[in-house]
Amino acid sequence: MSLILEDLHRVVGGETYIEGISLELEPGSFNVLLGRTLSGKTSLMRLMAGLDSPTQGRVIMHGRDVTGVSVRKRNVSMVYQQFINYPGLTVYDNIASPLKLAKVSCGEIDRRVREIAEMLHIDPFLDRLPLELSGGQQQRTAMGRALVKDADIVLFDEPLVNLDYKLREEFREELRAVFSERNCIAVYATTEPAEALALGGNTAVLHEGRLLQYGRTEEVYHRPRDILSAEMFSEPPINILRGIISGSEVTFDSRLHFPIKEDLRSLPPGEYRFGVRASHISLSPRAEDDIAVQMSVDLAEISGSETFLHVHNELFHLAVHLAGVHDFKVGAPVTLYFPTHKIYAFDRHGAVVHIPTHLGGL
């Protein structure tokens, strides 16, 4: 079963929610919709589900045009970020509810409910009410109700956003395991690039209702089509530095420059914007071609076992993603190193014109 979106537009009250999106999702694929808040992720999923109708374009399932077909007549399930369960029903009856509506036999209902509950590790809680469960168990119950239908398409609208970090990690692993054994199409919406990378599969990068890029997740991450796609698929956003290619070097100013690499020599002289990911900048040199940059600390954010460092000098601002906990004082000088062999180059229009050949790591 494939899902094809053909030139979809969604305009409500003069406001554009989806603008000309075309996308083909293959049977058995796991697909991530990555974009900031209001990028169009939920709007696109509602069009996939049949909850909304497009202003223009077509939705094709099983080779059949279902653009005007309601959600009730599509074999689609959806999991939301809120824990939507029936509070007066047990976990068993919550999961079984779509099968009862479909008038599935009692024996088949019992088999499928217990199979899904075991898969999601909530089989010991089948006789409990949702309010007697933890947040993670409530979300597993909602997920079980979506999965038990054996739907052709399962949509996840930021389902883990209300869970703590440890539970989110566990859920990601479970999702990959669950969908590796199913032939349905899974679509998962998130605002977090790290979550898209952790889930793998394919990623569609969305921005203001438009599709920027779609492909294998690591391919989209390592080979962005333009600056906007690189910024969307990077947290913190990829650092952009203005520079000039002239003669034998790349120059940012008289003090900061480096010899032009062999893979950059094909670019004509001129002004470019160069991108370097926050995770590629370090406190000490890692390679011979790393260049030192003198900066001043604006802010150091510690998040778990990571530090996000924001710095500046008279030329530019940089965001740095460091492993471990680091204590920096605001205004303190710091020397940073970034690898010239991992620099992206974009032209004046923002299109990528150079992708580094050393793409290992994140």
N, C-alpha and C positions, 0 to 999 in steps of 0.2 A: 504494500500500500504506500503510494507516494502522495505527497502534498505539494501542490504547485500554486504559488501566488503569482498572478499575472498583473503587473502594473497597478497595484492597489493604491487607491487614494481614499482618505477618510476626512471629510470636511464637515464640521458642525458649527452652525452659527457664524460662518465666515472664518473660523479658526481651523487651520490645517493640523491634523493629528498624524496622518500618514500620507507621505508624498511619493508616489510612483515606485513602490517597492515590488520587485520581482525576485522570487526565491523558490528554489526547488529542494525539498527535504526528502531524502531517500528512505525507503523502508528500513527499519531497524536502527536508524541513526539517532544519536544523542546530540541535540543542538542547543547552544547557549545564545540567548539574546543579551548582548552586553551594551549598556548605555547608562548615562546619568539619568537622574529623575527627570521625567517629562520628555524623554527621548523617543517615546512611542512604543515601548515594550508591551505594556498592558493593552494598548489600543490594537496592536498587531495580533496579540494572542486572542483578543475578543473577536477579531475578524476570522481567525483560524477556527475558533470554536463555533461561530455562528451566533454569538451573542449580539453582535452588531453587523450591519451590512455596509459594504464599501460604497462610497460615492461613485467610484469608477473602478474598473478592473474585475478580475474573476478569481474565485477560489476553486481549485480542482482537486478532488479526492477520488482515488480509484479510477482516474481517467474520466470522472463525471463532474460536470459543473454543478457545484453545490452553493453557489454564491447566494441564492435566495432561500436556501434550505435552513430551517431553524435549528437551534442547538439540540432540541429534543429528537430530531431525526438524523443527527450525526452521532457516530460512536466515538464521543470525545469525553475525556475527564479533565477536571481542572482542580489544582491545589493552590490555595491562596496563602498569603503570609500570615493571616489570622487563623487561629485554630477553630475552624468552623466544623463543629460536631453537634449532634442533637443531644442536649444536656440530659433529657429524660430517658435516653436509651443507653443500654450497656455498650461496651466496646464491640461486642459481638454483633449486636443489632445495628450499630452505626455502620460497621463494615458491610453487613448483609443488606442494608437498605436498598441500594440500587438493584440488587439481584431480585429482591422481593417485588420491587416495582416492575421488573421485567418478567415476573412470574416464572422464575427459574425453580426447578424442583427442590424440595427441602434437602434431599440428600446431596445434590450438587452444590447448594448454598453452603451447607456445612463443610463440605470438602474444601471449597475455594476459600471460605473465610478462615479456616484453620491453617491452610497452606500460606495464605498471605500474612496472617498474624505471626506465624513461626518465622517467616522470611524477615519480618520487620521487628522481631524480638518483643512482641507484645502478647504472645500467646498466654502467659500467666495472668493477664489482666482482662480477659474476655468478659468476665462477669462484673467488672467494675463500671461505674459511671465516669464520664470524662472528667468531671471536677475532682475525682479522687486520684487523678493521674498527674504526673509532672508535665511541664510544658513540652518536653521532648516526646513523651508518650502520647500526649494529645495530638501532636503533629503527626506522629506515626499512625494514629488512628485515622486522621483525615486522609493521610496518604494511602492507607489500606483501603479506604472506601473508594478512592480514585482508581487504584490498581486492580481491585477485585473484578471490575467490569470487563477486564481484558479489552480495553478500548483501543481503537486504532491509533489515536493520538492522545498523549497525556501531557497537559500543560502545567508548568510549575511557575507561579507568579511570585518570585522572591520568597519561597516557602521557609527559608531558614533565618530570615532577617531578625526574628524575635527570639532566637535561641542563642545561648552563650557559645563561646568559641569552640569549646571541647565538643559540644553536641553537634555543632555545624560540621566539624571534621568527621565525626562518626557518620552523619547523614550522607555526606558526599561519598564516602566509601561504600555505604549501603546502596546509594542510588546507582553507582557504577556497576555494582554487582547485580542488582535487580534488573537493570536494562541490558546487561550483557546476555541475559537469558530470554529476553522478550523480543518480538519482531515488530513492536509498535514504534511509532515516532515519538520521541520525547523532546519537549521544548522547555527550556529552563531560563527564566529571566533573572538577571542580577545586575547590580550597579558596580560590582567589585571585580576588577581584572584578575586578582589573585584567585577568586572563586572560579572564574572561567578557566584559568590555567589548571586548577586542581581537578575540575570536572572533565577536561579534555574534550574529545569528540570534535564537533564543528562549532565555530563561533560566528555570529552575525553582529557586526558593530553598528549600532544605531545612534543617530544624532539628529535631534529636532525633526523626527518623523521620517528621516531618510536613511537608507541603507548605505553605509560607507564601504563595507567590505564583508565578504563571507568566504569561509574556507576552513580547512583543518585548523584547529585552535592554535597550535604552535606555529603553523605557517603564517597565520594572520598576525600573531604577536611578533614574530621575528621579521616578517616582511610586510610592514604596513604599506598601504598604497599611497598615503599622503600624510602630512603633518597631523591633520585632524584625527585620522584613524590611529596614528601613533600615540597621540595625546589621550584618546579615549581608552586605549588598551594599555594603560600604564598608570600605576598609582605609587607615588605621586606622578603627575604627568611628566612625560619625557622633557628634559631640559633642552631648550632651543637657543642656540648662540648664533649671532650673525657674524659671518666671516667672508673672506675673499680668497679665492684661488688665483694666484698670480705667480708666474715663473715656476720656481721649484718648491713653493711652500704654501701652506694655508695660514692666513694671518687674521688674528682677531684684533690686535693692536701691536704697537712696536715692541711690547714686552712679552706678548703671548702669541706664539706661532710655532709651527712644527713643519718639518720637511714633508712634502707631498708624498703620499704612498703610491705604490705602483697601481693599486686598484682605483685610485682617484685620478690618475693621469689622463684618463679618457675624457674627463670633464673639461669643457672649455673654460678659460679664465673668466672670472666674473664674481659677482656677489651671490652667496648662498646662505642658507640657514642650515646649521649643523645640529643634529640631535644626539644627545647622550643620555642614556637611562640612569635614573637615580641610583639603581643598584649596582651600576658599573663604576661609580666613583668611589674611591677608597681613601683611607687615611695614610696609606703607605703605598709605594709603587709595587705593582704586580707584574709588570712587563717592561721591557727595555724602552718601548715607545710611549710609556705613560708620561704625561706632562704635568708639572706642578703648577697649581693655581693658588695664589694668596687670597684668602677670603676673610670676612668678618662674620661672626655668628649672630644671627637674628633670633633663632629659636631652636630648641632641641626638644622634640616630642618623643617620650619613651612609651612604647606600646608593647607590653609583654616583654619579649626578649629581643626587641628591635628598637632602633633609634632613628627617627626621621629628623634630619638636620637641615635647617634652612639658613642659607648664608648669602652674602652679597659682596661685591666690590664695585668700583666705579663703572665697570663695564656691564655687568649682568648679575642676576640672581640665580642661584642653583638650589635644587632640592636633592638631598642625598639620603639614600636608604642604607643604613649600616646594620649589620648583624651585631647582636649584643647590646648591652646597656652602657651608654657613654654619657658622662657628665660634662656638659659644656656651659660656660657662663656667657650670657648675652653680651655681645660686644667684643668677646675674646677673639684674637687672631687665630686662624687655623689654615694649615696647608693641606690642600686636597689634590688628589691625582686622578686624572681620567684617561682611559686608554684610547689613543687615537685610532687603534685598529677596530674599535667597536663604535665608531662614529657614523651616523647616518647623514646623508646630504639631501637637502630638498631645494628645489628651485624657487624663484620668486613667487610662483603661483602656489607653492606648497606641495607640489607633486614630488614623490621620491625619485631621485636620480642616482642615488648610490646606497646600496645595502651592504653592510660589512660582511666579509666572508667568514669571520670568526663569530658564529652565532651561538656557541655553546653556552648553557646556563641561562638564567633569567635576569 
